[in-house]
Amino acid sequence: MPEVRLTLEWPDGQASELYSPSTVVLDHLRPGDSLTVAELEQRAIVALRQASERVRARYGFACTRADEEEASLRRRVRGYEPSALVQVRA
């Protein structure tokens, strides 16, 4: 299953990586997108959960790395205003 890594540029200029075990994340987040923190959180969580379910369908178990990514993302977004903008990079 092809994995995807996107770089997120946060409102304060910091960068982080978002890992997905599936390309389904690209249905929700695309390089070049500019999203509010709230919208990024919503889309990324949906994408990570779908990716984990694709892993489950193929291998019989969910992707714990996707769960860890979701938890990490939730922690990070708490440090920003929901209306602040995040850039999605390749």
Jmol script that loads the backbone (N, CA, C; Angstrom):
load data "model"
ATOM      1  N   MET A   1       0.856  -1.165   0.000  1.00  0.00           N
ATOM      2  CA  MET A   1       0.000   0.000   0.000  1.00  0.00           C
ATOM      3  C   MET A   1       0.908   1.236   0.000  1.00  0.00           C
ATOM      4  N   PRO A   2       0.754   2.131  -0.970  1.00  0.00           N
ATOM      5  CA  PRO A   2       1.644   3.299  -1.031  1.00  0.00           C
ATOM      6  C   PRO A   2       1.342   4.295   0.081  1.00  0.00           C
ATOM      7  N   GLU A   3       2.386   4.703   0.757  1.00  0.00           N
ATOM      8  CA  GLU A   3       2.212   5.691   1.813  1.00  0.00           C
ATOM      9  C   GLU A   3       2.436   7.083   1.251  1.00  0.00           C
ATOM     10  N   VAL A   4       1.944   8.071   1.978  1.00  0.00           N
ATOM     11  CA  VAL A   4       2.065   9.468   1.562  1.00  0.00           C
ATOM     12  C   VAL A   4       2.578  10.269   2.753  1.00  0.00           C
ATOM     13  N   ARG A   5       3.476  11.179   2.471  1.00  0.00           N
ATOM     14  CA  ARG A   5       3.972  12.109   3.486  1.00  0.00           C
ATOM     15  C   ARG A   5       3.782  13.521   2.956  1.00  0.00           C
ATOM     16  N   LEU A   6       3.042  14.308   3.697  1.00  0.00           N
ATOM     17  CA  LEU A   6       2.818  15.701   3.330  1.00  0.00           C
ATOM     18  C   LEU A   6       3.484  16.590   4.368  1.00  0.00           C
ATOM     19  N   THR A   7       4.042  17.689   3.914  1.00  0.00           N
ATOM     20  CA  THR A   7       4.600  18.669   4.831  1.00  0.00           C
ATOM     21  C   THR A   7       3.545  19.728   5.086  1.00  0.00           C
ATOM     22  N   LEU A   8       3.334  20.033   6.350  1.00  0.00           N
ATOM     23  CA  LEU A   8       2.398  21.077   6.750  1.00  0.00           C
ATOM     24  C   LEU A   8       3.197  22.272   7.258  1.00  0.00           C
ATOM     25  N   GLU A   9       2.900  23.439   6.723  1.00  0.00           N
ATOM     26  CA  GLU A   9       3.536  24.665   7.194  1.00  0.00           C
ATOM     27  C   GLU A   9       2.520  25.411   8.040  1.00  0.00           C
ATOM     28  N   TRP A  10       2.822  25.523   9.320  1.00  0.00           N
ATOM     29  CA  TRP A  10       1.897  26.076  10.303  1.00  0.00           C
ATOM     30  C   TRP A  10       1.948  27.592  10.314  1.00  0.00           C
ATOM     31  N   PRO A  11       0.966  28.238  10.926  1.00  0.00           N
ATOM     32  CA  PRO A  11       0.886  29.706  10.911  1.00  0.00           C
ATOM     33  C   PRO A  11       2.142  30.412  11.440  1.00  0.00           C
ATOM     34  N   ASP A  12       2.878  29.777  12.333  1.00  0.00           N
ATOM     35  CA  ASP A  12       4.081  30.398  12.887  1.00  0.00           C
ATOM     36  C   ASP A  12       5.331  30.072  12.073  1.00  0.00           C
ATOM     37  N   GLY A  13       5.156  29.425  10.925  1.00  0.00           N
ATOM     38  CA  GLY A  13       6.283  29.103  10.052  1.00  0.00           C
ATOM     39  C   GLY A  13       6.920  27.747  10.312  1.00  0.00           C
ATOM     40  N   GLN A  14       6.542  27.096  11.404  1.00  0.00           N
ATOM     41  CA  GLN A  14       7.076  25.765  11.667  1.00  0.00           C
ATOM     42  C   GLN A  14       6.515  24.781  10.646  1.00  0.00           C
ATOM     43  N   ALA A  15       7.277  23.730  10.391  1.00  0.00           N
ATOM     44  CA  ALA A  15       6.842  22.686   9.467  1.00  0.00           C
ATOM     45  C   ALA A  15       6.782  21.362  10.202  1.00  0.00           C
ATOM     46  N   SER A  16       5.840  20.530   9.792  1.00  0.00           N
ATOM     47  CA  SER A  16       5.756  19.169  10.324  1.00  0.00           C
ATOM     48  C   SER A  16       5.322  18.257   9.190  1.00  0.00           C
ATOM     49  N   GLU A  17       5.496  16.976   9.417  1.00  0.00           N
ATOM     50  CA  GLU A  17       5.134  15.987   8.409  1.00  0.00           C
ATOM     51  C   GLU A  17       3.860  15.265   8.837  1.00  0.00           C
ATOM     52  N   LEU A  18       2.976  15.057   7.888  1.00  0.00           N
ATOM     53  CA  LEU A  18       1.779  14.257   8.112  1.00  0.00           C
ATOM     54  C   LEU A  18       1.949  12.973   7.308  1.00  0.00           C
ATOM     55  N   TYR A  19       1.948  11.848   8.007  1.00  0.00           N
ATOM     56  CA  TYR A  19       2.121  10.544   7.379  1.00  0.00           C
ATOM     57  C   TYR A  19       0.763   9.878   7.217  1.00  0.00           C
ATOM     58  N   SER A  20       0.546   9.264   6.061  1.00  0.00           N
ATOM     59  CA  SER A  20      -0.643   8.447   5.825  1.00  0.00           C
ATOM     60  C   SER A  20      -0.203   7.133   5.197  1.00  0.00           C
ATOM     61  N   PRO A  21      -0.774   6.022   5.666  1.00  0.00           N
ATOM     62  CA  PRO A  21      -0.417   4.734   5.077  1.00  0.00           C
ATOM     63  C   PRO A  21      -1.086   4.483   3.729  1.00  0.00           C
ATOM     64  N   SER A  22      -1.867   5.447   3.255  1.00  0.00           N
ATOM     65  CA  SER A  22      -2.615   5.268   2.017  1.00  0.00           C
ATOM     66  C   SER A  22      -2.721   6.585   1.264  1.00  0.00           C
ATOM     67  N   THR A  23      -2.848   6.482  -0.043  1.00  0.00           N
ATOM     68  CA  THR A  23      -3.027   7.672  -0.874  1.00  0.00           C
ATOM     69  C   THR A  23      -4.406   8.301  -0.706  1.00  0.00           C
ATOM     70  N   VAL A  24      -5.292   7.682   0.047  1.00  0.00           N
ATOM     71  CA  VAL A  24      -6.617   8.254   0.269  1.00  0.00           C
ATOM     72  C   VAL A  24      -6.509   9.656   0.880  1.00  0.00           C
ATOM     73  N   VAL A  25      -5.419   9.938   1.557  1.00  0.00           N
ATOM     74  CA  VAL A  25      -5.231  11.268   2.146  1.00  0.00           C
ATOM     75  C   VAL A  25      -5.279  12.350   1.068  1.00  0.00           C
ATOM     76  N   LEU A  26      -4.855  11.998  -0.147  1.00  0.00           N
ATOM     77  CA  LEU A  26      -4.850  12.978  -1.233  1.00  0.00           C
ATOM     78  C   LEU A  26      -6.255  13.320  -1.731  1.00  0.00           C
ATOM     79  N   ASP A  27      -7.247  12.556  -1.324  1.00  0.00           N
ATOM     80  CA  ASP A  27      -8.637  12.915  -1.618  1.00  0.00           C
ATOM     81  C   ASP A  27      -9.108  14.049  -0.712  1.00  0.00           C
ATOM     82  N   HIS A  28      -8.378  14.297   0.372  1.00  0.00           N
ATOM     83  CA  HIS A  28      -8.777  15.281   1.379  1.00  0.00           C
ATOM     84  C   HIS A  28      -7.809  16.447   1.504  1.00  0.00           C
ATOM     85  N   LEU A  29      -6.536  16.178   1.277  1.00  0.00           N
ATOM     86  CA  LEU A  29      -5.487  17.193   1.388  1.00  0.00           C
ATOM     87  C   LEU A  29      -4.581  17.098   0.176  1.00  0.00           C
ATOM     88  N   ARG A  30      -4.330  18.224  -0.446  1.00  0.00           N
ATOM     89  CA  ARG A  30      -3.471  18.229  -1.631  1.00  0.00           C
ATOM     90  C   ARG A  30      -2.360  19.263  -1.461  1.00  0.00           C
ATOM     91  N   PRO A  31      -1.185  18.932  -1.965  1.00  0.00           N
ATOM     92  CA  PRO A  31      -0.124  19.936  -1.955  1.00  0.00           C
ATOM     93  C   PRO A  31      -0.620  21.211  -2.645  1.00  0.00           C
ATOM     94  N   GLY A  32      -0.367  22.343  -2.005  1.00  0.00           N
ATOM     95  CA  GLY A  32      -0.829  23.623  -2.514  1.00  0.00           C
ATOM     96  C   GLY A  32      -2.071  24.137  -1.796  1.00  0.00           C
ATOM     97  N   ASP A  33      -2.761  23.260  -1.069  1.00  0.00           N
ATOM     98  CA  ASP A  33      -3.934  23.691  -0.305  1.00  0.00           C
ATOM     99  C   ASP A  33      -3.528  24.671   0.783  1.00  0.00           C
ATOM    100  N   SER A  34      -4.380  25.640   1.011  1.00  0.00           N
ATOM    101  CA  SER A  34      -4.270  26.561   2.131  1.00  0.00           C
ATOM    102  C   SER A  34      -5.578  26.435   2.899  1.00  0.00           C
ATOM    103  N   LEU A  35      -5.494  25.928   4.127  1.00  0.00           N
ATOM    104  CA  LEU A  35      -6.686  25.625   4.916  1.00  0.00           C
ATOM    105  C   LEU A  35      -6.589  26.262   6.286  1.00  0.00           C
ATOM    106  N   THR A  36      -7.738  26.520   6.889  1.00  0.00           N
ATOM    107  CA  THR A  36      -7.694  26.941   8.278  1.00  0.00           C
ATOM    108  C   THR A  36      -7.267  25.750   9.126  1.00  0.00           C
ATOM    109  N   VAL A  37      -6.772  26.029  10.303  1.00  0.00           N
ATOM    110  CA  VAL A  37      -6.356  24.967  11.220  1.00  0.00           C
ATOM    111  C   VAL A  37      -7.529  24.027  11.482  1.00  0.00           C
ATOM    112  N   ALA A  38      -8.715  24.603  11.694  1.00  0.00           N
ATOM    113  CA  ALA A  38      -9.904  23.779  11.971  1.00  0.00           C
ATOM    114  C   ALA A  38     -10.245  22.874  10.796  1.00  0.00           C
ATOM    115  N   GLU A  39     -10.179  23.410   9.583  1.00  0.00           N
ATOM    116  CA  GLU A  39     -10.497  22.609   8.402  1.00  0.00           C
ATOM    117  C   GLU A  39      -9.440  21.530   8.172  1.00  0.00           C
ATOM    118  N   LEU A  40      -8.182  21.882   8.360  1.00  0.00           N
ATOM    119  CA  LEU A  40      -7.113  20.897   8.229  1.00  0.00           C
ATOM    120  C   LEU A  40      -7.341  19.750   9.206  1.00  0.00           C
ATOM    121  N   GLU A  41      -7.633  20.080  10.462  1.00  0.00           N
ATOM    122  CA  GLU A  41      -7.852  19.041  11.460  1.00  0.00           C
ATOM    123  C   GLU A  41      -8.995  18.115  11.036  1.00  0.00           C
ATOM    124  N   GLN A  42     -10.101  18.703  10.618  1.00  0.00           N
ATOM    125  CA  GLN A  42     -11.263  17.899  10.222  1.00  0.00           C
ATOM    126  C   GLN A  42     -10.933  16.991   9.040  1.00  0.00           C
ATOM    127  N   ARG A  43     -10.345  17.550   8.003  1.00  0.00           N
ATOM    128  CA  ARG A  43     -10.036  16.755   6.804  1.00  0.00           C
ATOM    129  C   ARG A  43      -8.993  15.675   7.076  1.00  0.00           C
ATOM    130  N   ALA A  44      -7.958  16.044   7.821  1.00  0.00           N
ATOM    131  CA  ALA A  44      -6.884  15.092   8.090  1.00  0.00           C
ATOM    132  C   ALA A  44      -7.383  13.916   8.924  1.00  0.00           C
ATOM    133  N   ILE A  45      -8.237  14.176   9.887  1.00  0.00           N
ATOM    134  CA  ILE A  45      -8.751  13.089  10.720  1.00  0.00           C
ATOM    135  C   ILE A  45      -9.600  12.132   9.892  1.00  0.00           C
ATOM    136  N   VAL A  46     -10.451  12.663   9.047  1.00  0.00           N
ATOM    137  CA  VAL A  46     -11.245  11.808   8.164  1.00  0.00           C
ATOM    138  C   VAL A  46     -10.318  10.974   7.282  1.00  0.00           C
ATOM    139  N   ALA A  47      -9.305  11.625   6.699  1.00  0.00           N
ATOM    140  CA  ALA A  47      -8.369  10.933   5.807  1.00  0.00           C
ATOM    141  C   ALA A  47      -7.594   9.837   6.538  1.00  0.00           C
ATOM    142  N   LEU A  48      -7.093  10.143   7.733  1.00  0.00           N
ATOM    143  CA  LEU A  48      -6.320   9.159   8.483  1.00  0.00           C
ATOM    144  C   LEU A  48      -7.177   7.963   8.895  1.00  0.00           C
ATOM    145  N   ARG A  49      -8.408   8.218   9.251  1.00  0.00           N
ATOM    146  CA  ARG A  49      -9.295   7.108   9.623  1.00  0.00           C
ATOM    147  C   ARG A  49      -9.625   6.242   8.415  1.00  0.00           C
ATOM    148  N   GLN A  50      -9.847   6.871   7.266  1.00  0.00           N
ATOM    149  CA  GLN A  50     -10.094   6.094   6.047  1.00  0.00           C
ATOM    150  C   GLN A  50      -8.859   5.284   5.672  1.00  0.00           C
ATOM    151  N   ALA A  51      -7.699   5.888   5.801  1.00  0.00           N
ATOM    152  CA  ALA A  51      -6.462   5.180   5.486  1.00  0.00           C
ATOM    153  C   ALA A  51      -6.285   3.972   6.406  1.00  0.00           C
ATOM    154  N   SER A  52      -6.568   4.149   7.678  1.00  0.00           N
ATOM    155  CA  SER A  52      -6.451   3.044   8.627  1.00  0.00           C
ATOM    156  C   SER A  52      -7.416   1.915   8.273  1.00  0.00           C
ATOM    157  N   GLU A  53      -8.607   2.274   7.836  1.00  0.00           N
ATOM    158  CA  GLU A  53      -9.584   1.253   7.442  1.00  0.00           C
ATOM    159  C   GLU A  53      -9.154   0.525   6.170  1.00  0.00           C
ATOM    160  N   ARG A  54      -8.477   1.221   5.275  1.00  0.00           N
ATOM    161  CA  ARG A  54      -7.948   0.544   4.082  1.00  0.00           C
ATOM    162  C   ARG A  54      -6.894  -0.486   4.475  1.00  0.00           C
ATOM    163  N   VAL A  55      -6.073  -0.130   5.442  1.00  0.00           N
ATOM    164  CA  VAL A  55      -5.079  -1.081   5.946  1.00  0.00           C
ATOM    165  C   VAL A  55      -5.789  -2.279   6.561  1.00  0.00           C
ATOM    166  N   ARG A  56      -6.830  -2.008   7.352  1.00  0.00           N
ATOM    167  CA  ARG A  56      -7.594  -3.098   7.977  1.00  0.00           C
ATOM    168  C   ARG A  56      -8.196  -4.027   6.914  1.00  0.00           C
ATOM    169  N   ALA A  57      -8.760  -3.454   5.866  1.00  0.00           N
ATOM    170  CA  ALA A  57      -9.372  -4.257   4.808  1.00  0.00           C
ATOM    171  C   ALA A  57      -8.339  -5.140   4.104  1.00  0.00           C
ATOM    172  N   ARG A  58      -7.145  -4.616   3.969  1.00  0.00           N
ATOM    173  CA  ARG A  58      -6.115  -5.370   3.247  1.00  0.00           C
ATOM    174  C   ARG A  58      -5.363  -6.368   4.125  1.00  0.00           C
ATOM    175  N   TYR A  59      -5.054  -5.967   5.365  1.00  0.00           N
ATOM    176  CA  TYR A  59      -4.185  -6.788   6.211  1.00  0.00           C
ATOM    177  C   TYR A  59      -4.878  -7.389   7.434  1.00  0.00           C
ATOM    178  N   GLY A  60      -6.112  -6.960   7.690  1.00  0.00           N
ATOM    179  CA  GLY A  60      -6.849  -7.527   8.816  1.00  0.00           C
ATOM    180  C   GLY A  60      -6.673  -6.803  10.135  1.00  0.00           C
ATOM    181  N   PHE A  61      -5.945  -5.686  10.128  1.00  0.00           N
ATOM    182  CA  PHE A  61      -5.772  -4.896  11.349  1.00  0.00           C
ATOM    183  C   PHE A  61      -5.615  -3.431  10.956  1.00  0.00           C
ATOM    184  N   ALA A  62      -6.040  -2.554  11.857  1.00  0.00           N
ATOM    185  CA  ALA A  62      -5.951  -1.118  11.603  1.00  0.00           C
ATOM    186  C   ALA A  62      -4.499  -0.659  11.685  1.00  0.00           C
ATOM    187  N   CYS A  63      -4.240   0.506  11.160  1.00  0.00           N
ATOM    188  CA  CYS A  63      -2.896   1.078  11.175  1.00  0.00           C
ATOM    189  C   CYS A  63      -2.711   1.920  12.434  1.00  0.00           C
ATOM    190  N   THR A  64      -1.914   1.434  13.346  1.00  0.00           N
ATOM    191  CA  THR A  64      -1.683   2.182  14.577  1.00  0.00           C
ATOM    192  C   THR A  64      -0.894   3.465  14.310  1.00  0.00           C
ATOM    193  N   ARG A  65      -0.108   3.484  13.273  1.00  0.00           N
ATOM    194  CA  ARG A  65       0.642   4.711  12.928  1.00  0.00           C
ATOM    195  C   ARG A  65      -0.329   5.821  12.549  1.00  0.00           C
ATOM    196  N   ALA A  66      -1.412   5.488  11.854  1.00  0.00           N
ATOM    197  CA  ALA A  66      -2.415   6.497  11.514  1.00  0.00           C
ATOM    198  C   ALA A  66      -3.075   7.035  12.782  1.00  0.00           C
ATOM    199  N   ASP A  67      -3.320   6.166  13.752  1.00  0.00           N
ATOM    200  CA  ASP A  67      -3.879   6.601  15.037  1.00  0.00           C
ATOM    201  C   ASP A  67      -2.909   7.549  15.747  1.00  0.00           C
ATOM    202  N   GLU A  68      -1.625   7.228  15.704  1.00  0.00           N
ATOM    203  CA  GLU A  68      -0.607   8.087  16.317  1.00  0.00           C
ATOM    204  C   GLU A  68      -0.537   9.439  15.607  1.00  0.00           C
ATOM    205  N   GLU A  69      -0.655   9.428  14.294  1.00  0.00           N
ATOM    206  CA  GLU A  69      -0.651  10.687  13.532  1.00  0.00           C
ATOM    207  C   GLU A  69      -1.844  11.560  13.929  1.00  0.00           C
ATOM    208  N   GLU A  70      -3.010  10.929  14.080  1.00  0.00           N
ATOM    209  CA  GLU A  70      -4.192  11.683  14.487  1.00  0.00           C
ATOM    210  C   GLU A  70      -3.983  12.318  15.856  1.00  0.00           C
ATOM    211  N   ALA A  71      -3.466  11.559  16.804  1.00  0.00           N
ATOM    212  CA  ALA A  71      -3.223  12.085  18.150  1.00  0.00           C
ATOM    213  C   ALA A  71      -2.210  13.233  18.119  1.00  0.00           C
ATOM    214  N   SER A  72      -1.166  13.072  17.329  1.00  0.00           N
ATOM    215  CA  SER A  72      -0.147  14.115  17.207  1.00  0.00           C
ATOM    216  C   SER A  72      -0.739  15.383  16.584  1.00  0.00           C
ATOM    217  N   LEU A  73      -1.539  15.212  15.554  1.00  0.00           N
ATOM    218  CA  LEU A  73      -2.180  16.348  14.899  1.00  0.00           C
ATOM    219  C   LEU A  73      -3.101  17.078  15.873  1.00  0.00           C
ATOM    220  N   ARG A  74      -3.893  16.338  16.622  1.00  0.00           N
ATOM    221  CA  ARG A  74      -4.801  16.958  17.598  1.00  0.00           C
ATOM    222  C   ARG A  74      -4.022  17.776  18.639  1.00  0.00           C
ATOM    223  N   ARG A  75      -2.881  17.289  19.083  1.00  0.00           N
ATOM    224  CA  ARG A  75      -2.061  18.041  20.034  1.00  0.00           C
ATOM    225  C   ARG A  75      -1.526  19.316  19.401  1.00  0.00           C
ATOM    226  N   ARG A  76      -1.052  19.206  18.172  1.00  0.00           N
ATOM    227  CA  ARG A  76      -0.448  20.357  17.513  1.00  0.00           C
ATOM    228  C   ARG A  76      -1.464  21.463  17.241  1.00  0.00           C
ATOM    229  N   VAL A  77      -2.648  21.109  16.786  1.00  0.00           N
ATOM    230  CA  VAL A  77      -3.624  22.153  16.422  1.00  0.00           C
ATOM    231  C   VAL A  77      -4.078  22.961  17.639  1.00  0.00           C
ATOM    232  N   ARG A  78      -3.962  22.406  18.820  1.00  0.00           N
ATOM    233  CA  ARG A  78      -4.362  23.150  20.024  1.00  0.00           C
ATOM    234  C   ARG A  78      -3.530  24.407  20.228  1.00  0.00           C
ATOM    235  N   GLY A  79      -2.367  24.467  19.612  1.00  0.00           N
ATOM    236  CA  GLY A  79      -1.494  25.627  19.772  1.00  0.00           C
ATOM    237  C   GLY A  79      -1.790  26.776  18.825  1.00  0.00           C
ATOM    238  N   TYR A  80      -2.811  26.648  18.005  1.00  0.00           N
ATOM    239  CA  TYR A  80      -3.103  27.670  17.006  1.00  0.00           C
ATOM    240  C   TYR A  80      -4.576  28.062  17.047  1.00  0.00           C
ATOM    241  N   GLU A  81      -4.837  29.261  16.580  1.00  0.00           N
ATOM    242  CA  GLU A  81      -6.219  29.704  16.428  1.00  0.00           C
ATOM    243  C   GLU A  81      -6.877  28.895  15.328  1.00  0.00           C
ATOM    244  N   PRO A  82      -8.133  28.463  15.511  1.00  0.00           N
ATOM    245  CA  PRO A  82      -8.797  27.648  14.488  1.00  0.00           C
ATOM    246  C   PRO A  82      -8.888  28.318  13.118  1.00  0.00           C
ATOM    247  N   SER A  83      -8.892  29.656  13.097  1.00  0.00           N
ATOM    248  CA  SER A  83      -9.024  30.374  11.822  1.00  0.00           C
ATOM    249  C   SER A  83      -7.689  30.669  11.151  1.00  0.00           C
ATOM    250  N   ALA A  84      -6.568  30.368  11.811  1.00  0.00           N
ATOM    251  CA  ALA A  84      -5.251  30.603  11.226  1.00  0.00           C
ATOM    252  C   ALA A  84      -5.046  29.639  10.053  1.00  0.00           C
ATOM    253  N   LEU A  85      -4.183  30.044   9.124  1.00  0.00           N
ATOM    254  CA  LEU A  85      -3.991  29.248   7.907  1.00  0.00           C
ATOM    255  C   LEU A  85      -2.779  28.326   7.976  1.00  0.00           C
ATOM    256  N   VAL A  86      -2.963  27.140   7.414  1.00  0.00           N
ATOM    257  CA  VAL A  86      -1.916  26.125   7.285  1.00  0.00           C
ATOM    258  C   VAL A  86      -1.743  25.839   5.794  1.00  0.00           C
ATOM    259  N   GLN A  87      -0.498  25.717   5.366  1.00  0.00           N
ATOM    260  CA  GLN A  87      -0.196  25.380   3.974  1.00  0.00           C
ATOM    261  C   GLN A  87       0.163  23.911   3.888  1.00  0.00           C
ATOM    262  N   VAL A  88      -0.375  23.236   2.883  1.00  0.00           N
ATOM    263  CA  VAL A  88      -0.032  21.834   2.628  1.00  0.00           C
ATOM    264  C   VAL A  88       1.001  21.813   1.519  1.00  0.00           C
ATOM    265  N   ARG A  89       2.136  21.203   1.800  1.00  0.00           N
ATOM    266  CA  ARG A  89       3.232  21.100   0.837  1.00  0.00           C
ATOM    267  C   ARG A  89       3.438  19.640   0.456  1.00  0.00           C
ATOM    268  N   ALA A  90       4.135  19.438  -0.651  1.00  0.00           N
ATOM    269  CA  ALA A  90       4.431  18.081  -1.114  1.00  0.00           C
ATOM    270  C   ALA A  90       5.394  17.402  -0.195  1.00  0.00           C
TER     271      ALA A  90
END
end "model"
wireframe off; spacefill off
backbone 0.3
color backbone group
